[in-house]
Amino acid sequence: MRLFTIPTKILNFRLFLLVVVTLCLGITSAYFFVIQKFAVGIVICIVFLLCAGAYLLIKVNGGKPFKIKSIFCLLFVLVFVFGNLSFTVVINDYKSADLDGHYYSVTARIKQSDDTDSGSRLLLDTIIINGNRTGKLKYKAYAYVYGKSDLKVGDMISFSGKFTDKDFVYEGGFASTDIMRGVKYMIELSPEQITILKQNVLNVFERVNLFIRDSLMGVLDEREFSLAYALLTGRDEFMDFDLLTNYRNAGVAHVFAVSGLHIGFLAFALGFLFDKLKINKLLKAILITATLIFYSGVCGFSASSIRATIMVAVSLFLAVKGLRYDALSSLSLSAIIILLLSPEQLFFVGFQLSFAVAFGIVLLAKPIANIFKFLPKKFASVLGTVLSAQIVSIPICLLAFKQFSTIAIIANLVFIPIISLIFVALLVLTILGGIFGVSSIALFVPNYVLKFVNTCICAFDYNFFIVSGITIGGFAIIYYAVVLLSSDLFNLTRVAKLLTCLSLSVIFALGATVLSVKQANTVSVHVIGSEKICVTAIATPQEKVLIVSSVNKIYSVGRLKRLKDREGIAHFDKVVILNCANNDEQVFLTKLHSVVTFEKVYYFGERKPLMEQIVAQSFNGAELICATDCQKLTDTFNCCYRLDGLVADIEIAENRIVVFGKLEQNRYSGLYGKYDLTISIDVPETVGAYYGASNIIGYRANTAILDGESQGTKTLRFN
């Protein structure tokens, strides 16, 4: 039944766009159900049903007949349900694959190898276990090997050990990266435990990837090699932390994600070549598509490369038929294909940025370019593309990384043309140089071009241009509503668009301001636990303090890096060491300084004047201070040493917290009073009973307590 009539057509109907939006809503509702936020999931379902009902019942002049709309509504409902069920199935399958901590004899293949601070991290696939369970595992595993080894990608290895199961929730968020990559398990090994059964077991994509790496390695200088390899394959693990940080802060690190930029350049070069060879359009479309699919495989079939490949393929085959290419529908189709195959990718930041930027360019690039029509046409077009990409990426950067770069627009205007000139040439020269054994000659000039690029990126301190401290939360939906209304997707008058966008912008600004102020005045406690390092980071509006409960010389800074990226904690006013650094503060602080900066470091015990002098000289004037029991260590809240430096006694935001390391049972009686939170390496039952803590967080994996190890980082917030 038609209830009322709208006089004009409001929405430019795109079936694929509405389908992908529906699919995303279905997946999102399932996500909130699996993390047990049922109210949010139910609200999403209700909103979807209301929108579908409105589309069906509201008549628009010139719109589709009621029967056609009924068919579309049925399609949308089916897509919504499918998205919900497909995501639920993926999560349930991941949860049911636990190995429950049993020991197994294992054979596996090394799919990927990355260097770490203390050895290497191996990605294992083709895993066959023998023990409590027998057979081939569906999921992959990360093996952390401590010490030097000769293990290489493609090696078939055997070992015995106990896998640790990963959960679908990690460090307070959805573990989309692990699920997307099919990684379910972790294991720690020494080189002596591993036997190499067979070498060089590689598929064709891995062989080509290693061929590119070997052609570049040793020929280019170290930093230039890391840039070239990341640019050609999307893998940035060889880039040192400072260099990669500079690219990120400049807002141009997206060139390391093989995307429309790379695929477009390669497709253009191939199209130019095939046109010169007079190849017909159909064969040209087939050859280019096949090449792009193969290249995407070499780069690991990333979401961005698949998205770009599908879009190029659609445009090529439409050209064969002489049909008009619709970028928005093509982009929507590529998103549908990826989410149907891998619904968890919706929550992967790489997927979000890739498609948000692509949608932004399609919707906003032309309108923005029209604003600058007084400039040369090509420059206005490039400016519209860069601005649209930056506009749509800001909320995702704030939600995922807590910051964005204001210099990114200028950096991309300068940097992208340079990349467009060298990408295809670098790829061709790398392949030809490797095939004919003349890489040193072929890559002589590219080495200096890449050196120039690295020099330019490292010439400035981009931290000055970083904006952080803004919290937008769910108001990101309003932000993107403004983006959509500003585009040609909606047929509204200019006045209606302007008033609506201004109203929504005011709501967004007010909401983001309130959330940002609230977040800035929130006290957070982050507990990071592993076998190598156990720390508690306390962040208040005035002061940030890191309490070190236990540390091993070969500890990894990976979780500290993720804490920095997720929470924006790049500096600590105080570092408190609970008498557990093996009397070697300098080694610990050297690694810590590679991730964060600090001002004062407190240690307990005999004073070490020489060490204090070394620290002051090595870490930009940082102070190493010897402290005593009951001495206040912080400025804005109470924190002091207790029990000969083995315990940190804290009172903050009307909460009493005790943090202690390895402590013998008979020492507990030295502490008095009850605590709201107990954080410890070992938490015997008597601790909880004695202190009556409302929360107990252990640095070690323990199913009986809140756990800072298996959860990566356990975070509590006090308003």
BELTAPE-V349553 format. One record per pair of residues at least 24 apart in sequence whose C-alpha atoms are under 7 Angstrom apart, sorted by the first residue. I is the first residue (numbers start at 1). GAP is how many residues later the second one is. Records with the same first field share a line. If there is no record, write none. Layout:
BEGIN
I = GAP, GAP
END
This chain:
BEGIN
1 = 56
2 = 55, 56, 57
3 = 54, 55
4 = 54, 55
5 = 53, 54, 55
6 = 53, 54, 55
7 = 53, 54
8 = 52, 53
9 = 51, 52, 53, 54, 482
10 = 480, 481, 482
11 = 478, 479, 480
12 = 477, 478
14 = 315
16 = 313, 316, 317
17 = 312, 315
19 = 57
20 = 312, 315, 316
22 = 54, 57, 58
23 = 56, 57, 60
25 = 55
26 = 54, 55, 57, 58
27 = 56, 57, 60, 316
29 = 55
30 = 54, 57, 58
86 = 257
87 = 256, 257
95 = 72
98 = 67
99 = 66
101 = 61, 62, 63
102 = 30, 60
103 = 28, 58, 59
104 = 25, 26, 27, 56, 57, 58
105 = 24, 25, 26, 54, 55, 56
106 = 24, 52, 53, 54
107 = 50, 51, 52
108 = 48, 49, 50
109 = 45, 46, 47, 48
110 = 42, 43, 44, 45, 46
111 = 42, 43
112 = 41
113 = 39, 40
114 = 123
117 = 437, 439
118 = 28, 29, 436
119 = 26, 27, 28, 29
120 = 24, 25, 26
121 = 24
139 = 43, 44, 45
140 = 42, 43, 44, 45
141 = 42, 43, 44, 45
142 = 43, 44, 45
143 = 43, 44, 45, 46
144 = 43, 44, 45
145 = 43, 44, 45, 46
146 = 43, 44
147 = 43, 44
149 = 42
154 = 45, 46, 47, 48
155 = 41, 43, 44, 45, 46
156 = 40, 41, 42, 43
157 = 37, 38, 39, 40
158 = 36, 37, 38, 39
159 = 34, 35, 36
162 = 25
163 = 24
170 = 541, 542
171 = 540, 541, 542, 543
172 = 542
176 = 168, 169, 171, 172
177 = 171
180 = 164, 165
205 = 92, 93
206 = 92
208 = 90
209 = 89
212 = 218, 219
215 = 215, 219, 224
216 = 214
219 = 220, 221
220 = 227
224 = 223, 226, 227
230 = 26
231 = 24, 25
232 = 195
233 = 25, 65, 66
234 = 24, 65
246 = 211, 212, 216
247 = 210
249 = 156, 213, 214, 217
250 = 155, 157, 158, 161, 212
251 = 154, 157
252 = 156, 159, 160
258 = 46, 47
259 = 45, 46, 49
260 = 45, 48
263 = 29, 42, 45, 46
265 = 155, 159
266 = 158
281 = 39
282 = 38
285 = 28, 31, 32
289 = 24
303 = 48
304 = 47, 50
307 = 27, 28
310 = 24
327 = 35
328 = 34
353 = 40, 43
356 = 36, 37
357 = 32, 35, 36
360 = 28, 29, 32
361 = 24, 27, 28
363 = 124, 125
364 = 24, 123
386 = 26
395 = 81
400 = 166
401 = 164, 165
402 = 66, 67, 164, 165, 166
403 = 63, 64, 65
404 = 62, 63, 64
405 = 60, 61, 62
406 = 59, 60
407 = 58
469 = 47
470 = 46
471 = 41, 44, 45
472 = 40, 43
475 = 33, 36, 37
478 = 26, 30
479 = 29
522 = 195, 196, 197
523 = 194, 195, 196
524 = 191, 192, 193, 194
525 = 190, 191, 192
526 = 187, 188, 189, 190
527 = 181, 186, 187, 188
528 = 171, 180, 181, 184, 185, 186
529 = 170, 171, 179, 180, 183
530 = 169, 170, 179
534 = 165
542 = 94
543 = 30, 93
544 = 28, 29, 30
545 = 27, 28, 29, 30
546 = 26, 28, 29, 30
547 = 28, 29, 30
548 = 28, 29, 30
549 = 28, 29, 31, 111, 112
550 = 30, 31, 111
551 = 29, 30
553 = 35
561 = 34
570 = 26, 27
571 = 25, 26, 27
572 = 25, 26, 27
573 = 25, 26, 27
574 = 24, 25, 26, 27
575 = 25, 26, 27
576 = 25, 26, 27
577 = 25, 26
578 = 25, 67, 68, 69
579 = 24, 25, 66, 67
586 = 29
598 = 24
599 = 24
600 = 24
601 = 24
602 = 24, 25
603 = 24
604 = 24, 41
643 = 27
653 = 65
END
